[in-house]
Amino acid sequence: MKKIILMSIGMLLLAGCVSSGSYHILTGSADTHRYRHKQLGSIGIEKIQVPQYLQQDKVAVMLSPTQIDYLDSFRWAEEMDSSLTNQLISAIQKSFSHPNVHLYPWELSQPAQVKVKVSISRFIAYQNRVYLDAGWEIYDLRNNRRYGRLFSTAVPCGSDGGSIVAGMDIAFAQLSQSLIREINDHF
Protein backbone atom coordinates (compact mmCIF):
# COMPACT_ATOMS: atom_id res chain seq x y z
CA MET A 1 0.00 0.00 0.00
CA LYS A 2 2.87 2.34 0.90
CA LYS A 3 4.42 1.73 -2.51
CA ILE A 4 1.14 2.63 -4.29
CA ILE A 5 0.86 5.88 -2.30
CA LEU A 6 4.46 6.85 -3.14
CA MET A 7 3.88 6.06 -6.82
CA SER A 8 0.68 8.15 -6.80
CA ILE A 9 2.50 11.10 -5.23
CA GLY A 10 5.29 10.73 -7.79
CA MET A 11 2.77 10.69 -10.66
CA LEU A 12 1.07 13.84 -9.31
CA LEU A 13 4.42 15.62 -8.99
CA LEU A 14 5.37 14.57 -12.50
CA ALA A 15 2.04 15.78 -13.87
CA GLY A 16 2.59 19.12 -12.13
CA CYS A 17 6.01 19.46 -13.76
CA VAL A 18 4.73 18.61 -17.23
CA SER A 19 1.69 20.89 -17.08
CA SER A 20 3.20 24.37 -17.33
CA GLY A 21 0.09 26.49 -17.64
CA SER A 22 -2.76 26.97 -20.02
CA TYR A 23 -2.72 26.97 -23.81
CA HIS A 24 -4.54 29.61 -25.82
CA ILE A 25 -5.62 30.32 -29.37
CA LEU A 26 -7.12 33.36 -30.99
CA THR A 27 -10.62 32.56 -32.16
CA GLY A 28 -11.46 35.37 -34.55
CA SER A 29 -14.56 37.47 -34.51
CA ALA A 30 -17.91 35.76 -34.11
CA ASP A 31 -19.53 38.92 -35.51
CA THR A 32 -18.22 38.68 -39.05
CA HIS A 33 -19.97 41.19 -41.29
CA ARG A 34 -21.53 39.45 -44.30
CA TYR A 35 -21.07 41.08 -47.68
CA ARG A 36 -23.15 40.47 -50.74
CA HIS A 37 -21.73 37.61 -52.81
CA LYS A 38 -19.26 38.86 -55.39
CA GLN A 39 -17.35 37.20 -58.19
CA LEU A 40 -14.03 37.26 -56.36
CA GLY A 41 -12.34 34.27 -57.96
CA SER A 42 -9.56 32.50 -56.11
CA ILE A 43 -8.06 34.44 -53.21
CA GLY A 44 -4.60 33.55 -51.98
CA ILE A 45 -3.47 34.57 -48.51
CA GLU A 46 0.28 34.56 -47.90
CA LYS A 47 1.39 33.40 -44.46
CA ILE A 48 1.18 36.45 -42.19
CA GLN A 49 4.56 37.84 -41.18
CA VAL A 50 4.93 38.42 -37.44
CA PRO A 51 7.68 39.89 -35.23
CA GLN A 52 10.24 37.53 -33.73
CA TYR A 53 8.74 37.79 -30.23
CA LEU A 54 5.49 36.28 -31.55
CA GLN A 55 7.35 33.24 -32.80
CA GLN A 56 7.80 32.03 -29.22
CA ASP A 57 5.20 29.72 -27.73
CA LYS A 58 4.55 32.06 -24.78
CA VAL A 59 2.40 35.20 -24.69
CA ALA A 60 4.68 38.25 -24.82
CA VAL A 61 4.11 41.49 -22.94
CA MET A 62 6.05 44.75 -22.93
CA LEU A 63 7.39 45.81 -19.54
CA SER A 64 8.80 49.06 -20.90
CA PRO A 65 9.23 50.55 -24.39
CA THR A 66 12.47 48.56 -24.71
CA GLN A 67 11.81 45.41 -22.65
CA ILE A 68 9.70 42.35 -23.48
CA ASP A 69 8.89 39.48 -21.15
CA TYR A 70 6.88 36.28 -21.54
CA LEU A 71 4.02 34.97 -19.42
CA ASP A 72 5.18 31.50 -18.41
CA SER A 73 1.70 30.20 -17.63
CA PHE A 74 0.09 31.44 -20.88
CA ARG A 75 1.24 29.59 -23.98
CA TRP A 76 0.07 29.63 -27.57
CA ALA A 77 -1.42 26.33 -28.69
CA GLU A 78 -0.36 27.04 -32.30
CA GLU A 79 2.36 28.96 -34.09
CA MET A 80 1.10 32.54 -34.29
CA ASP A 81 1.86 33.15 -37.98
CA SER A 82 -0.07 30.03 -39.00
CA SER A 83 -2.88 30.65 -36.53
CA LEU A 84 -3.40 34.27 -37.61
CA THR A 85 -3.28 33.29 -41.28
CA ASN A 86 -5.93 30.61 -40.75
CA GLN A 87 -8.10 33.08 -38.82
CA LEU A 88 -7.89 35.58 -41.68
CA ILE A 89 -8.72 32.93 -44.29
CA SER A 90 -11.75 31.87 -42.25
CA ALA A 91 -12.95 35.46 -41.75
CA ILE A 92 -12.74 36.20 -45.50
CA GLN A 93 -14.57 32.96 -46.34
CA LYS A 94 -17.37 33.78 -43.89
CA SER A 95 -17.66 37.44 -44.88
CA PHE A 96 -18.14 36.75 -48.58
CA SER A 97 -19.63 33.23 -48.31
CA HIS A 98 -16.70 32.34 -50.53
CA PRO A 99 -14.95 29.02 -49.93
CA ASN A 100 -12.20 29.59 -52.51
CA VAL A 101 -9.77 31.33 -50.12
CA HIS A 102 -6.54 29.43 -49.50
CA LEU A 103 -3.00 29.70 -48.21
CA TYR A 104 -0.79 31.07 -50.99
CA PRO A 105 1.18 29.78 -52.82
CA TRP A 106 -0.76 26.64 -53.47
CA GLU A 107 -0.64 23.61 -55.70
CA LEU A 108 -4.12 24.06 -57.16
CA SER A 109 -4.74 23.93 -60.89
CA GLN A 110 -6.25 27.41 -61.07
CA PRO A 111 -4.15 30.52 -60.40
CA ALA A 112 -5.04 33.11 -57.76
CA GLN A 113 -6.94 36.13 -58.98
CA VAL A 114 -6.44 38.09 -55.75
CA LYS A 115 -3.44 37.79 -53.44
CA VAL A 116 -3.21 39.24 -49.93
CA LYS A 117 -0.01 39.86 -47.98
CA VAL A 118 -0.12 41.00 -44.33
CA SER A 119 2.87 42.04 -42.25
CA ILE A 120 2.45 42.67 -38.52
CA SER A 121 5.07 44.95 -37.00
CA ARG A 122 3.67 45.12 -33.45
CA PHE A 123 1.19 42.90 -31.64
CA ILE A 124 1.73 43.06 -27.90
CA ALA A 125 0.24 44.24 -24.59
CA TYR A 126 1.67 47.27 -22.81
CA GLN A 127 0.15 49.26 -19.93
CA ASN A 128 -3.31 47.65 -20.12
CA ARG A 129 -3.67 47.90 -23.89
CA VAL A 130 -3.01 45.52 -26.74
CA TYR A 131 -1.31 47.27 -29.65
CA LEU A 132 -1.53 45.96 -33.18
CA ASP A 133 0.29 47.69 -36.04
CA ALA A 134 0.31 46.10 -39.47
CA GLY A 135 0.35 46.77 -43.16
CA TRP A 136 -1.19 44.87 -46.01
CA GLU A 137 -1.11 44.68 -49.75
CA ILE A 138 -3.91 43.34 -51.89
CA TYR A 139 -2.90 42.36 -55.40
CA ASP A 140 -5.49 42.23 -58.17
CA LEU A 141 -3.64 39.74 -60.36
CA ARG A 142 -6.27 39.93 -63.13
CA ASN A 143 -5.82 43.68 -63.68
CA ASN A 144 -2.26 44.06 -62.36
CA ARG A 145 -3.24 46.50 -59.58
CA ARG A 146 -2.04 46.78 -56.00
CA TYR A 147 -3.80 48.30 -52.99
CA GLY A 148 -1.91 48.91 -49.77
CA ARG A 149 -2.81 50.24 -46.35
CA LEU A 150 -1.41 50.63 -42.87
CA PHE A 151 -3.48 49.58 -39.85
CA SER A 152 -3.13 50.45 -36.18
CA THR A 153 -5.32 49.83 -33.15
CA ALA A 154 -5.08 49.81 -29.36
CA VAL A 155 -7.56 47.65 -27.44
CA PRO A 156 -8.03 47.99 -23.66
CA CYS A 157 -7.12 44.93 -21.61
CA GLY A 158 -6.22 44.01 -18.07
CA SER A 159 -2.80 42.95 -16.88
CA ASP A 160 -3.65 39.25 -16.54
CA GLY A 161 -2.92 36.77 -19.32
CA GLY A 162 -6.55 35.94 -20.04
CA SER A 163 -7.44 39.59 -20.54
CA ILE A 164 -4.39 40.12 -22.76
CA VAL A 165 -5.33 37.17 -24.99
CA ALA A 166 -8.93 38.44 -25.20
CA GLY A 167 -7.63 41.89 -26.18
CA MET A 168 -5.41 40.35 -28.84
CA ASP A 169 -8.41 38.48 -30.21
CA ILE A 170 -10.40 41.72 -30.52
CA ALA A 171 -7.48 43.59 -32.10
CA PHE A 172 -6.91 40.92 -34.73
CA ALA A 173 -10.65 40.79 -35.49
CA GLN A 174 -10.50 44.56 -36.11
CA LEU A 175 -7.57 44.09 -38.50
CA SER A 176 -9.41 41.30 -40.34
CA GLN A 177 -12.59 43.32 -40.72
CA SER A 178 -10.69 46.36 -41.98
CA LEU A 179 -8.89 44.26 -44.59
CA ILE A 180 -12.17 42.59 -45.61
CA ARG A 181 -13.79 46.02 -46.12
CA GLU A 182 -10.84 46.92 -48.35
CA ILE A 183 -11.39 43.78 -50.44
CA ASN A 184 -15.09 44.61 -50.66
CA ASP A 185 -14.35 48.19 -51.79
CA HIS A 186 -11.98 47.17 -54.59
CA PHE A 187 -13.54 43.98 -55.95
N, C-alpha and C positions, 0 to 999 in steps of 0.2 A: 504494500500500500504506500509506504514511504517513497519507494522508487517512482510510482505513478504520480504522486504529488510533485516530486522534484522534476519529473519530465514535463508535467503540466505547467509548472512555473517557468521552466526553461523555454517552452513553446510560446508562452505569453510574452516573455522578455524578447524572444526572437521576433515575434510578430510586431512588437512595439518598435524594434530597431528597423525593421523593413518598412513599416508604414511611416512615411516621413511627411505626412500632411495630406491635404486634399488636392484633388486634380480638377482643373477648370477648363472650360471651353467657352468661346464666345458663340452666342446662339443666333445672332442676327436679329433684325427687327421682325416682330410678329405683325406689325402694322405696315406691311408693304403696300404702297400705293399702286393700284392697278391702272395701267394705261390701256387705251384702246389698242386692239391688235393691229400691228403694223407688219409690213413686209420687210423684216429686218435681214433676212438671210442668215447665214452662219456667223455667229459672233465668237471670236477667240479672245480669251482672257489670259494674258501672260501672268506667270506667277508673280504675285505682289512682292516688291522689294521692300525689305524692312531693315531698320538699323541693327547693328551687331548685338546690342543688348537685348533685342527681342528674339535672338536666336538661341538664347539660353532656355532651359525648361522651367525656370522660376519667373514669377512675376517681378518685374523691375519697378522701382520707385526712385524718384530723385530726392536726395536729402538736402542738396544745395544746387545752385546752378551748375556746379562742376563735379558733383559727386552722385553716383548711382549705387544703390544697394538692391539686394534681392530678398524677397520674402520667402524664407525657407519653408514655411508651411503651406504656401500657395504655389502650386506647380501647374504648368500648362499640360493638358492631356495630349496635345498635338503640337507639331511644329507650327509656329505662328504664321510663317509665310504661306504654308499650304492651307492652314485653317482659314485665314482671311481670304485667300483666293477662292476657296470653296464656298465661303459665305457670300462673296460677291457674285459668283456664278449663280447660286441659288436665288439671291435677291433679284437679279436680272431676269432669270427664268420666270419667277413668280410675278414680277411687275408687268411683264409683257405677255404672259401666258405663252412663252416661247421656249420650247425645250432644246432648241438647237444652239445652246451656249456651252462652250467647252474650254478646257485648258488648252492654251496655245503654246507652242505648235502642237499639232496633232497628226495622226496618221490616218485621217479620214480621206475618202476619195474626193470630196468637194472642198475647194479652198474657202478660206474665211472671206467674208465680205466686209466685216467690221472687226477691227482688232483694238483691244483696250490694254493699256499699260499703266500701272499705278505704282508710284514710288512713295513710300512713307518715310519722312525724314525725322519725325518725332511722334511717339505714341507712348506716353508715360504719365504717371501721377506725380504731382508736385503741389504741396500746400493745399490739399483738399480739392484739387481739380485734376481731371484727366485731360491732357493736351494731345491733340492729334493734328499734325501738319503733314500734308501730302500734296502731290501733284499728279495729274494724269494726262494722258494723251489718248485720244480716240482717233483711230485711222479709218477713214472711209476708203477701203481698198478698191472699190468699184470706180470711184470718181477721183482717186488720188488726192484726197483732202485730209487735213489733220486739224483736230480741235484740241486745244490744251487749256488747262485751268489749274490754278492753285487752290487748295482747300485748307482751312484752319478752323478748329473749334476748341472750346474749353468746356468741359462738362463737370458740374459739381459732383464731388464724391466725399466720402468720409476717409478716415485714415486707416481703416481696417481693410484687409485683403478682399473680403467679399464685396465691399462697397467700391473698391478700386476696379475690380473685375466688372461689376455692374456698370460703372461709369465708362469703362472701355467699350463695353457692348453698345451702349447708347452712342458713343462717339463714332464708332465704326458704322453703325446703322445710319447716322447722319451723313457720313462720307458716301456710303452706298447710295442713299437716296438722292444726294446731290449729283452724283455721277449718272444715275439712271435718268434724272431730269434732263441732263445734258444730252444723253443718247436720244431721249424723246424729242428734244428740241431740234436736233440735227438730222434725224432719220424718219 
